[in-house]
Amino acid sequence: MLKSLQWKMVTIFVLLVMAIMAATGTFLVLSVTNVYYSMFADEMDSIFTESLIEQMETGTALGEDYIQQVLSAYTARMGIDSYRNYYIIDANSARVIDSSAPAPDSFSMHTQNLIVALSGDVGNYVSPQASIMDYAVPIRGEDFSYIIYVHDTKEELTAIIQRIFSIILQALLLGVTISLVMGYFLSRTITTPIANLTQKAKGLAEGEFESKIDVKSEDEIGTLTETFNDMSAKLQEAMLQMSTEKNKVEAILLNMTDGVMTFATDGNLIHINPTARKMFSLSDEETLQFDEFFAQHQVDIRLGDLLYLEDNRFMERDIELQQVSVKAGFVVFEDELDNTGSVLVVLHDITRQQKLENSRREFVANVSHELRTPLTTIKSYAETLLDMAEGSDMPVSFINTIVNETDRMTRLVKDLLVLSSLERSDQLKKTEFNMAVLLSDVVDTMELVARDQGHRLKLKVNKPLGNFYGDRDRLEQLLYNIISNSIKYTPNGGKIDVTAGQVYRSVYIKVKDTGIGIPEKDLGRLFERFYRVDKARSREQGGTGLGLAISKSIVEAHGGTISIASKINQGTEVTISLPVLPIEQQDT
């Protein structure tokens, strides 16, 4: 209870009264003491004037009796009583000749004022620290010298101070009592509204938003109460909105066909919806840890890469389970202060899509394979007709068209078969070869074609590439496709630079030209099958629209990446990155 605000305020009131009374009492005691000392000194100075001292010095010839008579006349003025007395002392022998009362036990002949008087001056120094007050006057005569010494034991001053202390103590007790009563009631005017606010705040913490606090004053407490009521209403509205949104999100997560998992930055599971649990056959009570869980399913991903590598804030991985195929998307969420909050994993069931894709691939492969024989037959008959048409009236142009279109269909079927084989990486015939030699051979071969169109084709290898483990024929096909595209779509007199090098465990190859460039809207679709930027020109060049799709498949079959950057009328740059596998992984 004593720790409450109300009793703290009461304590402040009491301490304030005590401090004021202590300061007042101290000041009063010091003032009375100083006044008493000043009155004593002034009173003695007014009695022992120069004329009186001269009169007494003249009367020393008459003896001690004359001095006693003079002092007796001034007894009342000196305030002689039981605590203040005078003494007539022989200056030569320090003997007390006469006094108004016997000398007390505390009487001393070695006070500062007596010593001053013995030296011939008036001793009128009053010290608040001394236990007595005294006054000494030297009387010099021709035959005898005396000292009139007034001694005050300060009993009167002590009695006055004790009385003052008694009054101060009584006033202090009365003041403390009044401050307790007034402090209690005055503090209630402040603590009661605060207590109501505290109670209301506890209610808010427990979800009670309906009740309001009555505003009973127009001061700061009243303003605080109004503000609190307004805050309570707005908080209630915000909580209702949050509850509604939470219910919506929960309903979406529970009923969506995709799996959703959320992990904290320490790797522990925060949330998982029923679809995700069903995908991985997890029980409701089972807890997960990010790295251990995905390592168990052979997924090459680490939580630290997502959280701390800026280039890996979003990743996708394919997960093969017993009955389903899943594509997992990993994304890092940040709060309003740009601090990493959690990792969201979205799981898409792509089992049906993969089955359809496999069916499509098989269909394309089968159709392409079946078309080879009839196309060969059509071309043979067309060439026979072309031979028979020589010297006759048969339309040769029609037959040439049949032959050309058959050749184009044959190239298309051939490319489709290549794509089908590349979609299975086990079809690659990997060997160890020198990448620099491969690049040099390809550039030397294409240099003749480039020179025919007035182009300058150059190769630059920044550092020794060493041996590379891969399918040499497919990589050669890849380089031919890219360089031939640069030659085709670069105006006469252009420049084509092929640059190669090695960074860490990857070989990079860049093919940069000064060609016509590619519109930005088409860059994202360049690697799609049969996609052409300029369809009419592509057909004129004899392209099938599968060259870049084949190039991408070759790169991905080797575990690499390919990208294209281009600007209209400024040229195009193709970047290929191929990982260099360690020796122990080359046969796996």
Buried (B, 14 or more C-beta within 10 A) or exposed (E): EEEEEBBEBBBEBBEEBBEEBEEEBEEBBEEBBEEBBEEBBEBBEEBBEEEBBEBBBEBBEEEBEBBBEBBEEBEEEBBBBEBBBBBBBBBEEEEBBBBBBEEEEEBEBEBEBBEBBBEEEBBBBBEEEBEBBBBBBBBBBEEBBBBBBBBBBBEBBEEBBEEBEEEBEEBBEEBBEEBBEEBBEBBBEBBEBBBBBEEBEEBBEEEEBEEBBEBEEEEEBBEBBBEBBEEBEEEBEEEEEEEEEEEEEEEEBEEEEBBBBBBBBEBEBEBBBBBBBEBBEBEEEEEBBBBEBBEEEEBEBBBEBBBEEEEBBEBEBEBEEEEBBBBBBBBBEEEEEEEBBBBBBBBBBBBEEBEEEEEEBEEBBEEBEEBBEEBEEBBEEBBEBBEEBEEEEEEEEEBEEBBEBBBBBBBBBBBBBBBBBBBEBEEBEBEEBBBBEBBBEBBEEBBEBBEEEEBEBEBEBEEEBEEBBBBBEBBBBBBBBBBBBBBBBBEEEBBBBBBBBBEEEBBBBBBBBBBBBBEEEBBEEBBEBEBBBBEEEBEEEEBBBBBBBBBBBBBBBBEBBBBBEBEEEEBBBBBBBBBBBEEEEEEE
